[in-house]
Amino acid sequence: MTEQENPPVEIDSGQERLWNTLCHLTALVLFIGIPFGNILGPLVIWLLKRNDMPSVDSHGKEALNFQISMTIYSLVAGLLILLFIGIPILILLGIADLILTIIASIKANNGEPYSYPMAIRFLK
């Protein structure tokens, strides 16, 4: 009995752009009250599709690096509430997270790469 090879599956660029966009957009679940949803959303998409689509690997790492960085910045700002400067910093971080995530999602949907500012590169 011979083993048949599976032909390579061609990925529709529209489908790939959708998954790239979801890597970024799923981070917004944090804003509906899911703790660490900003990390869990992109992580799930990245883990599911990174081996099938190289661009999802790239967008997923970028989204995860940014969201982990924003979480660290938010925890530090949370501690700074004791010094009365944490609340404005948290507000600015929330606005920056929302705007930059939307920009990254639009770029991903257009098939363009995006590199977040302020992101610590945990995943390379």
N, C-alpha and C positions, 0 to 999 in steps of 0.2 A: 504494500500500500504506500503510495507516495503522498507526501504532505504538500498540499497546495498552498502557495503563498497568497496572502491577501493582497490585492492590488492597493497601492497607496490611495488614500482617500483625499480627494481634492477638496480644499476648504474654500467655500465661497467667501470672497472678500467682504461682502456685506455681513455675513455671519461673523467673520473675524472682527470686523469693526464693532459689531454689537457686543461681543465679549470683551473687547478692549474698553469700550465705553462702560460696561458694567463693572469692570475692575475699579473704576473711579467712582461711579455713581453709588455703588452699594455702601460706600463709606458714609453716605448721608443718613443711613439708618440711625446713627448716633443722635441725630436731631429729633427723632421720634421717641427717644427715651430708652433705647437699648444700650446698656452699658458696654463699652468697648466694641460696639457695633461698627464703629469706624475702622477697626482692625479686622474684625471677624468677617465682614462682608467681602472686602477685597481678598482676604486670605482664602475664603471658600472658593471664589471664582478662580483665583490663581492656582490653587491646588487641583481643581477639577480640569482646567484647560491648558496648563502650562506646557505639558508634553505634546499636546495636539497642535498648538498654535504658537510659534515662536514670538509673535508680537504680543500675545497675551502674557507670556513669561516676562517680557520687558515692561509692559504697562502694569502688570500686577506687582512686580518688584518696586516700581516707581511709586505706585499708590500705597503699598505697604510701608515703604520707607518714610513717606510723608506722614501717613497717619500715625505711625509709631512715634515719629518726631513730635507731632502735634500733641499726642497724648502726654509725652514727657514734658513738653512746654506747659501744658495745662496743669499737670500735677505740681510743677514748680510755682506756677501762678497761683494755684490753690493754696500753697503754703504762704505765699506773699500776701494773702488776704489779711493775715495777722498784722502786716505792716501797712494795711489800707491801700496798697497799690495793686493788689491782686485782682480785684473786680474789674477795673478798666482793662487790664491786660487780658483777662479771660474773655471779655467781650470782644476785644480786638482779635484775639486768636480764633474765636468762633466765627467772626465775620471773614477773616482771612481763609479759614478752613473751607467755609461755604463757597466763597468766590473762586478760590484756586481749584477746588474740586470741580466746580462747574466748568471752568476754563479747560481743565484737563479732559473732562468728559467730551466737550465740544471738539477739542483737538483730536481725541481718540476716534470720535465718530467720523471725522474728516479724513482719517487715515494718517494723521500726523503724529510724530512722537512728541512727548511733552516731558519736561524736566521741572519738577516743583522747586521753587526757591525755598530756602530754610529747611530742606530735608537732609537729615543725617543718613548717610548711605550704609545702612545695616546689611542689606542684601545687595550683592553686586552682580 
